[in-house]
Structure formats: structure tokens, C-alpha cells
């Protein structure tokens, strides 16, 4: 291996171990190591059975050559015993390997999901990193591929090494010495079939690596293009109504066509590379079937070895070559494995980077909410709010107004601790609950009842729910309260905003932050729900973002954001 390639290989295995290590030192480690030991034992058992089969070849074909009917029958019985044992070991080797695979994948999926969702990293990641595409695919697909391929390759490599060690001695003994004249002197090569197998495998491996090298990058890009295309389809489904109203189907079709064209073009490149690689690997593999017979045939025709010995040499050569041929047979898998490791490494580092971004850590205070010298900026450093000071006590209400882009919604994100570009002092009363309602409410997958109480545990107070739904003009949803559906698609935006406001009434937070949460409601509906919210949380702090003049009626103070860091706080 060249000096240039060594760091790349070390880098690959360093990244592999960083991804794999957490599971093997986790709380599931005893079970994992136990299963791995069992799978390794069964794999070694398969190698042992192959050694027994190799010996059987000699016995069987010698009975044919010697026309030994009794020995032929005994050999058949022996084959039955060997085959039965091999099948049992093979079945349980796969069974326990898959058991280990699913346990590892389950743990790793939970690990990466928690890492992605903790501390709002999933939100901060999309603000700070453009290199991590489709985190959902990294967790849903790449984690599974990483576990499956890692186990298959490592166990395959182990079997290849043990097979090589087991059969190289057999092949050395069976092949005997090769004698020929060179320059008037007799040259003897002991175990010549071993050297033939090694040279044959090295030539094949070298050519395979040369031909298959582009597959690594192509596999990486194929996964990315597939995910981009799938993301585009999901966006059309999620925004179906808006696209239909804009009559934008033709434009969306062109966008999807462009994304899918990347899939097709890259796949053609993959096809060409695989075709070129398959031409060689198929030729080399077929040649390997007859090649050892050709090399060993002179000794057979010279009556130095019987037919059984010839077939045993052929079998042993196949095992040695197969073990040495591991890279050739696994090159496409190795290329995909490297691409998976690269994607997971990029994802993991991006999440770690997002987690390390600065954030405002709320300080405990005796009551209410307090801001001192709060500065909020855009990612490019442009100042939205500078030196903001605000002090709110029990029952206080503030309306935040301002033109688009002046920092209203960004201020709420800063108070929620998810905006990384804010600095200053934030004091929040201890042991309190906060609830943030956005313009487009989040409707979790599940029942309507669960959506009403989200993110709290569901309560079975049908009387209160019926009263609230009726008050909000949603009585028609009562029969569907426990129905499982995609409510973000079933309900209109106005209905979703009503559900979100009822959520505030049921949860009764100490701090309620609303970002244009009534924009889709009529004035009367807005008034009813605002009054109900205020009644439910009389001592709670409410901060709203909105443009409607009527909202001033429900707030005692107004914070006007003028942009460029300017702001003004007034009493209504």
C-alpha cells in the first residue's frame, strides 16, 4: 500500500470505530459480545465443515475411480451427515447474526435519534450546516446499512482468514513439489499450488481495486440524489393545496424531473462502472473454476495423484482462492460501506457542531421573566435587536409588532433557546412550564386527543374537551377525537390554530409565546379564544407576535421592533 493510501485507510477505520464503539461499550455490551462470540463460533464451525468436505472429495472420487460400490455408498452416507451438520450450523449462524444486527441497529437508531433531537439540534442543524443532507435518511437507512455491512464484512473477513489458514496447509501438502529444468539445473517449488493461488488472487485483487475505485464516490452521490428526489416528492405531498391553487403542477414536475435526472445520470455512471467491474470479476471467477485443474492435471496424468487427490486439490484451491479473493468479491460492498461511513461521519460531526453553538441559558429568578442587554442577530451578523430590556411579572401580556424581518419571530426563538445567534441575560421563574405556538401549528401523528394535549400526557376528560371544542367551533370533530389520522392534512390552517389555542387552555402554561397564532381566524373567533386563554392562565405571562390592530385589546404592553437593532416598549 502506498504512503498516500495508508492515511486514507486509517482514517476510514478510525471513523468506523467512532461510529461502532458506543454500542459495544453500552448497557447492551454483554449481550452484544455474547452474541458475537456465538456467531464467530458458528462461523468457525462452517470452516471446519468445509475442511471435512474437502477430505470427503478425496474419498468420494477415489471410490469412483476404483469402481468401489461399497465405498461409494459409504461416502454418500457420510455426505448426508456432513450436509445435515453444515445446514444446521449455517442456519443458526445467520439467525444469531441477524439477532445481533437488529439489536445493534435498534440501539444505534435510538442513539442517533436522541442525539439529533436533543437540545433542539435538529432545528439548529438546519440553520448552521448545508452539508448534511436528509438527516432522516441517515438515521432510517444509513444506520441499518452500516450495521449490516459491518457485520457481514467483519465476519466474512474472519471466515476468509481462518479458511486461508486451514486450507493453505492442506493445499501445500496436496500439491507437492513442482520440478522443472531452468538453465541446466533442476528447480523445485514446494507447495506450488499455494503460490499459484496467491499470485492468481493478487492479480485479481489489484485489477478489481483499479477498476472499482470510482464506485465509492458514485454510491455516495446515488444515495444523496435518491434522497433529494424523495424529499421533493414529500414537499409536493405536504404542500398539495398551495401548489394546486397556484396551478404549479407543471413547475413542480419540472423540478422533480431535474432531481430525478440526477438520479438517472448517476445511476448510468454506476451501471458503466459495475459493467466494467463485472466483466472482469465474472471472467476471473469462471477461470478460477478450471484453472487449478489445468495446473494440477500434469501430475494426475503422470499418475502421481489419483482422481480424488485431483478433486481435493481443486476444492482446496477454491477455498484458498476464495479466502484471498475476499476483496474482489466484496469490492462493491466495501465501496458502499465507505460511502455509508462517510455520510454518518458527516452527519455526526454536524450534529456535534450544532450542539456546541452558543445559546442563552435561562437563569432562575423568583418570578416572571426578565431580559437584560439582549442582542439578537442574523447568521450573517446583521443586528435585529440590540440591548433589549424587558421585565414581566405574573399576568403580564406583551404584543410584539414590526415589519417583516425586524426580528419578532427570531426573538421568540431566542427565548425558546433554539436560536444560536443571541446573547444577553435571560431570567425565568423556576419550575415553570412554557408553550410556544407558531403560525403553522404542529400536529403530531396520532389521535386528535393526543394533538390537543401535546406535548403533555393525554388526559381522559371528555367533558372538558367537548366544552372546549364546542366553544372553538369544532364540535364536528368530537366523534373523531380518538381517530388516528394525519391531522395536519385533514384540518384547515384555521382549525389547526384553534386546536393549538385549546392546547394552551388544557396545558395551562406559565409562559405562553404565540407567533401569529391566530392569523387564520376571523375576528370573532380570535376574540373568543384569546379571552378563553387569558381566563385559563390568569397569572401566566403571554407574549404574542401579530399585526392585527385588534390584538392590542388583549395585551397590556406593546414592543415595536423597528429593525437594525431599534425597538420601543410602550404601555397600551
C-alpha positions as CSV (number, residue, x, y, z in Angstrom):
1,X,0.0,0.0,0.0
2,X,1.4,3.4,-0.9
3,X,2.1,6.1,1.7
4,X,-0.7,8.2,0.2
5,X,-3.3,5.4,0.7
6,X,-2.3,4.4,4.2
7,X,-3.8,7.6,5.9
8,X,-7.0,7.1,4.0
9,X,-7.4,3.5,5.2
10,X,-6.5,4.6,8.8
11,X,-9.0,7.4,8.5
12,X,-11.7,5.1,7.3
13,X,-11.3,2.6,10.2
14,X,-11.0,5.4,12.7
15,X,-14.3,6.8,11.5
16,X,-15.8,3.2,11.6
17,X,-14.7,2.7,15.2
18,X,-16.0,6.1,16.3
19,X,-19.4,5.1,14.9
20,X,-19.4,1.5,16.1
21,X,-17.7,1.8,19.6
22,X,-20.7,3.4,21.5
23,X,-22.8,0.2,21.1
24,X,-20.0,-2.2,22.1
25,X,-19.4,-0.3,25.4
26,X,-23.1,0.4,26.0
27,X,-25.5,-1.1,28.5
28,X,-26.2,-3.9,25.9
29,X,-22.5,-4.8,25.7
30,X,-22.7,-8.2,27.5
31,X,-25.5,-9.4,25.2
32,X,-23.7,-8.0,22.2
33,X,-20.3,-9.6,22.9
34,X,-22.0,-12.9,23.8
35,X,-23.9,-13.0,20.5
36,X,-20.8,-12.0,18.6
37,X,-18.8,-14.9,20.3
38,X,-21.6,-17.3,19.4
39,X,-21.7,-16.1,15.8
40,X,-17.9,-16.4,15.5
41,X,-18.0,-19.9,16.9
42,X,-20.6,-20.9,14.4
43,X,-18.6,-19.3,11.6
44,X,-15.6,-21.3,12.6
45,X,-17.8,-24.3,12.7
46,X,-18.6,-23.7,9.0
47,X,-14.9,-23.5,8.1
48,X,-14.4,-26.8,10.0
49,X,-17.2,-28.4,8.0
50,X,-15.6,-27.2,4.7
51,X,-12.4,-28.9,5.8
52,X,-14.4,-32.1,6.3
53,X,-16.0,-31.8,2.9
54,X,-12.6,-31.3,1.3
55,X,-11.4,-34.6,2.8
56,X,-14.7,-36.2,1.6
57,X,-13.9,-35.2,-2.0
58,X,-10.8,-37.4,-1.9
59,X,-12.7,-40.4,-0.6
60,X,-15.7,-40.0,-2.9
61,X,-13.9,-39.5,-6.2
62,X,-11.4,-42.3,-5.4
63,X,-14.3,-44.7,-5.0
64,X,-15.5,-43.7,-8.5
65,X,-12.0,-44.2,-9.9
66,X,-11.7,-47.6,-8.2
67,X,-15.2,-48.6,-9.1
68,X,-15.8,-49.3,-5.3
69,X,-19.6,-49.5,-5.0
70,X,-19.4,-50.2,-1.2
71,X,-17.1,-47.3,-0.6
72,X,-19.3,-45.1,-2.9
73,X,-22.4,-45.9,-0.7
74,X,-20.5,-45.2,2.5
75,X,-19.3,-41.9,1.0
76,X,-22.9,-40.9,0.3
77,X,-24.0,-41.6,3.8
78,X,-21.1,-39.6,5.1
79,X,-22.1,-36.7,2.8
80,X,-25.6,-36.8,4.3
81,X,-24.2,-36.5,7.8
82,X,-21.9,-33.7,6.8
83,X,-24.5,-31.8,4.9
84,X,-27.0,-32.0,7.8
85,X,-24.5,-30.7,10.2
86,X,-23.5,-27.9,7.8
87,X,-27.1,-26.8,7.2
88,X,-27.8,-26.6,11.0
89,X,-24.7,-24.6,11.7
90,X,-25.4,-22.3,8.7
91,X,-29.0,-21.6,9.7
92,X,-28.1,-20.7,13.2
93,X,-25.1,-18.7,12.2
94,X,-27.4,-16.5,10.1
95,X,-30.1,-16.4,12.8
96,X,-27.8,-15.2,15.6
97,X,-26.0,-12.8,13.2
98,X,-29.4,-11.2,12.3
99,X,-30.3,-11.2,16.0
100,X,-27.1,-9.2,16.8
101,X,-27.8,-7.0,13.8
102,X,-31.3,-5.9,14.8
103,X,-30.2,-5.3,18.4
104,X,-27.3,-3.2,17.3
105,X,-29.4,-1.3,14.8
106,X,-32.1,-0.7,17.4
107,X,-29.6,0.7,19.9
108,X,-27.8,2.8,17.2
109,X,-31.1,4.2,15.8
110,X,-32.2,5.3,19.3
111,X,-28.8,6.7,19.9
112,X,-28.7,8.8,16.8
113,X,-32.3,9.9,17.1
114,X,-31.8,11.1,20.6
115,X,-28.6,12.9,19.6
116,X,-30.4,14.6,16.7
117,X,-33.5,15.6,18.7
118,X,-31.8,16.5,22.0
119,X,-31.2,20.2,22.8
120,X,-33.1,21.1,19.6
121,X,-30.2,20.0,17.5
122,X,-32.5,19.1,14.6
123,X,-33.5,22.7,14.3
124,X,-30.1,24.2,14.9
125,X,-28.6,21.8,12.3
126,X,-30.7,23.3,9.5
127,X,-29.6,26.8,10.4
128,X,-25.9,26.1,10.5
129,X,-25.0,23.3,8.2
130,X,-25.7,22.9,4.5
131,X,-23.5,19.8,4.0
132,X,-25.8,17.4,6.0
133,X,-28.5,16.4,3.5
134,X,-31.6,14.5,4.7
135,X,-30.8,13.6,8.3
136,X,-33.8,11.4,8.3
137,X,-32.2,9.1,5.7
138,X,-29.0,9.0,7.7
139,X,-30.9,7.5,10.6
140,X,-33.5,5.5,8.8
141,X,-31.3,3.9,6.1
142,X,-27.6,4.5,6.7
143,X,-27.6,3.2,10.3
144,X,-29.1,0.0,9.2
145,X,-26.7,-0.4,6.3
146,X,-23.7,0.4,8.5
147,X,-24.7,-2.3,11.0
148,X,-25.5,-4.9,8.3
149,X,-22.4,-4.3,6.1
150,X,-20.1,-4.0,9.1
151,X,-21.1,-7.4,10.5
152,X,-21.1,-9.1,7.1
153,X,-17.7,-7.7,6.2
154,X,-16.0,-8.4,9.5
155,X,-17.4,-11.9,9.8
156,X,-16.6,-12.6,6.2
157,X,-13.0,-11.4,6.7
158,X,-12.7,-13.6,9.8
159,X,-14.0,-16.7,7.8
160,X,-11.6,-15.9,5.0
161,X,-8.6,-15.7,7.3
162,X,-9.5,-18.9,9.1
163,X,-10.3,-20.6,5.8
164,X,-6.9,-19.5,4.4
165,X,-5.1,-20.8,7.5
166,X,-7.0,-24.1,7.4
167,X,-6.6,-24.8,3.7
168,X,-3.3,-23.4,2.9
169,X,-1.6,-26.3,4.7
170,X,-3.9,-28.8,3.0
171,X,-3.2,-27.3,-0.4
172,X,0.6,-27.2,0.3
173,X,0.6,-30.9,1.2
174,X,-1.6,-32.0,-1.7
175,X,0.1,-30.0,-4.4
176,X,3.5,-31.5,-3.6
177,X,6.7,-30.3,-5.3
178,X,6.9,-28.9,-8.9
179,X,10.2,-29.8,-10.6
180,X,11.4,-28.3,-13.9
181,X,14.7,-27.6,-15.6
182,X,16.0,-24.0,-15.7
183,X,19.4,-23.1,-17.2
184,X,20.5,-26.7,-17.0
185,X,19.6,-27.0,-13.3
186,X,16.6,-28.7,-11.7
187,X,14.3,-26.2,-9.9
188,X,11.9,-27.5,-7.2
189,X,8.9,-25.4,-6.0
190,X,7.3,-26.9,-2.9
191,X,3.6,-26.3,-2.4
192,X,3.4,-24.7,-5.9
193,X,-0.4,-24.7,-5.9
194,X,-0.3,-22.3,-2.9
195,X,1.9,-19.9,-4.8
196,X,-0.3,-20.2,-7.8
197,X,-3.4,-19.4,-5.7
198,X,-1.7,-16.4,-4.1
199,X,-0.5,-14.9,-7.4
200,X,-3.8,-15.5,-9.0
201,X,-5.7,-13.8,-6.2
202,X,-3.3,-10.8,-6.0
203,X,-3.6,-10.2,-9.7
204,X,-7.4,-10.3,-9.5
205,X,-7.5,-8.1,-6.4
206,X,-5.2,-5.4,-7.9
207,X,-7.2,-5.2,-11.1
208,X,-10.5,-5.1,-9.2
209,X,-9.4,-2.2,-7.0
210,X,-8.2,-0.3,-10.1
211,X,-11.5,-0.9,-11.9
212,X,-13.8,-0.4,-9.0
213,X,-12.3,2.7,-7.3
214,X,-14.9,5.2,-8.8
215,X,-17.8,3.2,-7.2
216,X,-17.2,4.8,-3.8
217,X,-18.0,8.3,-4.9
218,X,-20.8,7.2,-7.2
219,X,-22.5,5.2,-4.4
220,X,-22.3,8.2,-2.1
221,X,-23.9,10.5,-4.7
222,X,-26.5,8.0,-5.6
223,X,-27.8,7.9,-2.1
224,X,-27.8,11.7,-2.0
225,X,-29.7,12.1,-5.3
226,X,-32.2,9.5,-4.3
227,X,-32.9,11.3,-1.0
228,X,-33.2,14.7,-2.7
229,X,-35.7,13.3,-5.1
230,X,-37.7,11.7,-2.3
231,X,-37.6,15.0,-0.4
232,X,-39.1,16.8,-3.4
233,X,-41.9,14.3,-3.6
234,X,-42.7,14.7,0.1
235,X,-42.8,18.5,-0.3
236,X,-45.4,18.2,-3.1
237,X,-47.5,16.0,-0.9
238,X,-47.2,18.3,2.1
239,X,-48.0,21.4,0.1
240,X,-50.5,19.9,-2.3
241,X,-53.2,22.5,-1.7
242,X,-50.9,25.5,-2.2
243,X,-49.4,24.0,-5.3
244,X,-52.9,23.3,-6.8
245,X,-54.1,26.8,-6.0
246,X,-51.0,28.3,-7.7
247,X,-51.5,25.9,-10.7
248,X,-47.9,25.0,-10.1
249,X,-48.0,21.3,-11.1
250,X,-46.1,21.9,-14.3
251,X,-43.4,23.8,-12.4
252,X,-43.2,21.1,-9.7
253,X,-43.0,18.4,-12.4
254,X,-40.0,20.2,-13.9
255,X,-38.3,20.5,-10.5
256,X,-38.9,16.8,-9.8
257,X,-37.7,15.9,-13.3
258,X,-34.5,17.7,-12.7
259,X,-33.9,16.0,-9.4
260,X,-34.7,12.6,-10.9
261,X,-32.4,13.3,-13.8
262,X,-29.5,13.4,-11.3
263,X,-30.6,10.0,-10.1
264,X,-30.7,8.6,-13.6
265,X,-27.4,10.1,-14.8
266,X,-25.6,9.0,-11.7
267,X,-27.1,5.5,-12.0
268,X,-25.9,5.3,-15.6
269,X,-22.4,6.0,-14.3
270,X,-22.8,3.3,-11.7
271,X,-24.0,0.9,-14.4
272,X,-21.0,1.6,-16.5
273,X,-18.6,1.1,-13.6
274,X,-20.4,-2.1,-12.5
275,X,-20.4,-3.4,-16.0
276,X,-16.7,-2.9,-16.4
277,X,-16.1,-4.5,-13.0
278,X,-18.4,-7.4,-13.7
279,X,-16.7,-8.2,-17.0
280,X,-13.5,-8.8,-15.1
281,X,-14.8,-10.4,-12.0
282,X,-17.0,-12.9,-13.9
283,X,-14.2,-13.8,-16.2
284,X,-11.7,-14.2,-13.4
285,X,-14.2,-16.2,-11.3
286,X,-15.0,-18.6,-14.2
287,X,-11.4,-19.0,-14.9
288,X,-10.8,-19.9,-11.3
289,X,-13.1,-23.0,-11.7
290,X,-11.0,-24.7,-14.3
291,X,-7.6,-23.1,-13.6
292,X,-6.5,-25.3,-10.7
293,X,-7.4,-28.5,-12.7
294,X,-5.3,-27.3,-15.6
295,X,-2.3,-26.6,-13.3
296,X,-2.7,-29.9,-11.4
297,X,-3.6,-32.1,-14.3
298,X,0.0,-32.9,-15.3
299,X,0.6,-34.7,-12.0
300,X,-2.7,-36.6,-12.4
301,X,-1.8,-37.8,-15.9
302,X,1.6,-38.7,-14.7
303,X,-0.2,-40.9,-12.1
304,X,1.3,-39.1,-9.2
305,X,-2.1,-38.3,-7.7
306,X,-5.4,-40.2,-8.0
307,X,-8.7,-38.6,-9.2
308,X,-9.7,-38.0,-5.6
309,X,-6.5,-36.1,-5.0
310,X,-7.1,-34.0,-8.1
311,X,-10.6,-33.0,-6.9
312,X,-9.3,-32.4,-3.4
313,X,-6.7,-30.1,-4.8
314,X,-9.4,-28.3,-6.9
315,X,-11.5,-27.9,-3.8
316,X,-8.7,-26.7,-1.6
317,X,-7.5,-24.3,-4.3
318,X,-11.1,-22.9,-4.5
319,X,-11.1,-22.4,-0.7
320,X,-7.7,-20.7,-0.6
321,X,-8.5,-18.6,-3.7
322,X,-11.9,-17.7,-2.2
323,X,-10.3,-16.5,1.0
324,X,-7.7,-14.5,-0.9
325,X,-10.5,-13.3,-3.3
326,X,-12.4,-11.6,-0.4
327,X,-11.6,-8.1,-1.7
328,X,-12.7,-8.9,-5.3
329,X,-16.0,-10.5,-4.1
330,X,-16.7,-7.7,-1.7
331,X,-15.5,-4.6,-3.5
332,X,-18.9,-3.2,-4.4
333,X,-20.0,-3.8,-0.7
334,X,-16.8,-2.2,0.5
335,X,-17.4,0.9,-1.7
336,X,-21.0,1.2,-0.3
337,X,-19.7,0.7,3.2
338,X,-17.2,3.5,2.9
339,X,-19.9,5.8,1.5
340,X,-22.2,5.0,4.4
341,X,-19.4,5.7,6.9
342,X,-18.6,9.0,5.2
343,X,-22.3,10.1,5.4
344,X,-22.7,9.0,9.0
345,X,-19.4,10.7,10.0
346,X,-20.5,14.0,8.3
347,X,-23.9,13.8,10.0
348,X,-22.4,13.0,13.4
349,X,-19.9,15.9,13.2
350,X,-22.6,18.3,12.0
351,X,-24.8,17.4,14.9
352,X,-21.9,17.8,17.3
353,X,-21.1,21.2,15.8
354,X,-24.7,22.3,16.1
355,X,-24.8,21.2,19.8
356,X,-21.7,23.3,20.5
357,X,-23.2,26.5,19.2
358,X,-23.8,29.2,21.8
359,X,-27.2,29.5,23.4
360,X,-28.9,31.6,26.1
361,X,-29.1,29.6,29.3
362,X,-32.0,30.8,31.3
363,X,-31.1,31.9,34.9
364,X,-33.6,31.0,37.7
365,X,-35.4,34.0,39.2
366,X,-38.1,34.3,41.8
367,X,-40.9,35.2,39.5
368,X,-41.8,36.2,35.9
369,X,-39.4,36.7,33.0
370,X,-36.6,39.2,32.7
371,X,-34.3,40.2,29.7
372,X,-31.2,42.4,30.1
373,X,-29.0,43.6,27.3
374,X,-30.3,41.0,24.9
375,X,-28.8,41.1,21.4
376,X,-30.3,39.2,18.6
377,X,-28.6,38.9,15.2
378,X,-29.0,37.0,11.9
379,X,-26.5,34.3,11.0
380,X,-24.6,36.8,8.9
381,X,-24.2,39.1,11.9
382,X,-26.8,41.7,11.0
383,X,-28.3,43.1,14.2
384,X,-32.1,42.6,14.6
385,X,-32.5,43.7,18.3
386,X,-29.8,45.4,20.4
387,X,-29.7,45.8,24.2
388,X,-33.3,44.7,24.7
389,X,-34.5,45.1,28.3
390,X,-37.8,43.6,29.4
391,X,-39.3,42.6,32.8
392,X,-42.6,40.7,33.0
393,X,-44.4,39.5,36.1
394,X,-47.4,37.3,36.8
395,X,-50.3,38.1,34.5
396,X,-48.4,40.5,32.2
397,X,-49.0,40.5,28.5
398,X,-46.9,41.9,25.6
399,X,-47.7,42.3,21.9
400,X,-44.7,42.3,19.6
401,X,-45.1,44.2,16.3
402,X,-43.0,45.2,13.5
403,X,-42.3,44.9,9.8
404,X,-41.3,41.6,8.3
405,X,-37.6,40.7,9.0
406,X,-37.4,43.0,12.0
407,X,-36.7,40.2,14.5
408,X,-40.2,39.5,16.0
409,X,-40.2,35.7,15.5
410,X,-36.5,35.5,16.0
411,X,-36.9,37.0,19.4
412,X,-39.3,34.2,20.4
413,X,-36.9,31.6,19.1
414,X,-34.2,33.2,21.2
415,X,-36.4,33.0,24.3
416,X,-37.1,29.3,23.5
417,X,-33.3,28.7,23.4
418,X,-33.2,27.4,19.8
419,X,-31.7,30.5,18.2
420,X,-27.9,30.3,18.4
421,X,-27.3,34.0,17.4
422,X,-28.5,35.7,20.6
423,X,-26.5,36.9,23.6
424,X,-27.5,38.5,26.9
425,X,-29.3,37.8,30.1
426,X,-32.5,35.7,30.3
427,X,-34.1,35.1,33.7
428,X,-37.0,32.8,34.0
429,X,-39.0,31.8,37.1
430,X,-38.0,28.3,38.3
431,X,-40.2,25.3,38.0
432,X,-42.5,26.7,35.3
433,X,-43.8,25.5,32.0
434,X,-43.6,27.3,28.7
435,X,-45.6,26.7,25.5
436,X,-44.8,28.1,22.1
437,X,-47.5,28.3,19.4
438,X,-46.4,29.1,15.8
439,X,-48.4,30.4,12.9
440,X,-48.4,26.9,11.4
441,X,-49.2,24.7,14.4
442,X,-47.5,21.3,14.8
443,X,-50.0,18.4,14.6
444,X,-48.3,15.2,15.8
445,X,-49.2,11.9,14.2
446,X,-51.8,10.2,16.3
447,X,-55.2,10.9,17.6
448,X,-56.9,14.3,17.8
449,X,-57.0,13.9,21.6
450,X,-53.2,13.5,21.7
451,X,-52.8,16.6,19.5
452,X,-54.9,18.6,22.0
453,X,-52.6,17.8,24.9
454,X,-49.3,17.7,23.0
455,X,-46.6,17.6,24.3
456,X,-48.1,16.6,27.7
457,X,-49.6,13.2,28.5
458,X,-53.2,12.7,27.4
459,X,-56.0,13.1,29.9
460,X,-59.4,11.4,29.6
461,X,-61.6,14.4,30.4
462,X,-64.1,14.1,27.7
463,X,-66.5,16.7,29.3
464,X,-63.9,19.5,29.2
465,X,-62.7,18.6,25.7
466,X,-66.3,18.6,24.4
467,X,-66.9,22.0,26.0
468,X,-63.7,23.5,24.5
469,X,-64.2,22.1,21.0
470,X,-67.8,23.5,21.0
471,X,-66.6,26.9,22.2
472,X,-64.0,26.9,19.4
473,X,-66.5,26.0,16.7
474,X,-65.0,22.5,16.3
475,X,-67.9,20.4,17.7
476,X,-68.0,18.4,14.5
477,X,-64.6,16.8,15.5
478,X,-65.9,15.3,18.7
479,X,-66.8,11.9,17.1
480,X,-63.2,11.7,15.7
481,X,-61.5,12.5,19.0
482,X,-59.7,9.2,19.2
483,X,-59.3,8.7,15.5
484,X,-55.7,8.2,14.2
485,X,-55.0,10.5,11.2
486,X,-52.6,12.9,9.6
487,X,-54.4,15.9,11.1
488,X,-52.1,18.5,9.6
489,X,-53.6,17.4,6.2
490,X,-57.1,16.8,7.4
491,X,-57.7,20.1,9.2
492,X,-57.6,23.6,7.7
493,X,-55.0,26.1,9.0
494,X,-57.7,27.9,10.9
495,X,-58.9,24.6,12.5
496,X,-55.3,23.8,13.4
497,X,-54.8,27.2,15.0
498,X,-58.0,26.6,17.1
499,X,-56.6,23.2,18.2
500,X,-53.3,24.9,19.2
501,X,-55.1,27.5,21.3
502,X,-57.2,24.9,23.0
503,X,-53.9,23.1,23.7
504,X,-52.8,26.2,25.6
505,X,-56.0,26.1,27.7
506,X,-55.6,22.5,28.5
507,X,-51.8,22.6,29.3
508,X,-52.1,25.9,31.2
509,X,-48.5,27.0,30.8
510,X,-46.9,29.7,33.0
511,X,-45.4,31.3,29.9
512,X,-47.3,31.4,26.5
513,X,-45.5,32.6,23.4
514,X,-47.6,33.0,20.3
515,X,-46.2,33.7,16.8
516,X,-49.1,35.0,14.7
517,X,-51.1,32.0,16.1
518,X,-54.5,33.5,15.2
519,X,-53.6,34.7,11.7
520,X,-56.1,32.4,10.0
521,X,-59.0,33.1,12.4
522,X,-61.8,35.6,12.0
523,X,-62.0,38.5,14.5
524,X,-64.9,36.9,16.5
525,X,-63.2,33.5,16.7
526,X,-59.9,35.2,17.7
527,X,-61.7,37.2,20.5
528,X,-63.4,34.1,21.9
529,X,-60.2,32.1,22.0
530,X,-57.9,34.9,23.4
531,X,-60.4,35.5,26.2
532,X,-60.5,31.8,27.0
533,X,-56.7,31.6,27.0
534,X,-56.4,34.6,29.3
535,X,-59.1,33.1,31.6
536,X,-57.2,29.8,31.8
537,X,-53.9,31.4,32.6
538,X,-54.7,34.5,34.6
539,X,-51.3,34.5,36.4
540,X,-49.4,33.4,33.3
541,X,-47.2,35.6,31.1
542,X,-48.3,35.9,27.5
543,X,-46.2,37.2,24.7
544,X,-47.7,37.4,21.2
545,X,-46.4,38.3,17.8
546,X,-49.0,39.8,15.4
547,X,-50.0,42.6,13.0
548,X,-53.8,42.9,13.6
549,X,-54.9,46.1,15.3
550,X,-57.5,44.1,17.3
551,X,-54.7,42.2,19.2
552,X,-53.9,45.3,21.3
553,X,-57.1,44.7,23.2
554,X,-55.7,41.5,24.7
555,X,-52.3,42.9,25.8
556,X,-51.1,45.5,28.3
557,X,-47.8,46.4,26.6
558,X,-46.5,46.6,23.0
559,X,-42.9,46.0,21.8
560,X,-42.3,47.6,18.4
561,X,-39.4,46.2,16.5
562,X,-38.0,48.8,14.0
563,X,-35.1,46.7,12.6
564,X,-31.4,47.5,12.7
565,X,-31.4,46.8,16.5
566,X,-34.0,49.5,17.2
567,X,-37.0,48.8,19.4
568,X,-39.6,50.6,21.6
569,X,-41.6,49.3,24.6
570,X,-44.9,51.1,25.4
571,X,-47.9,50.6,27.7
572,X,-51.3,50.3,26.0
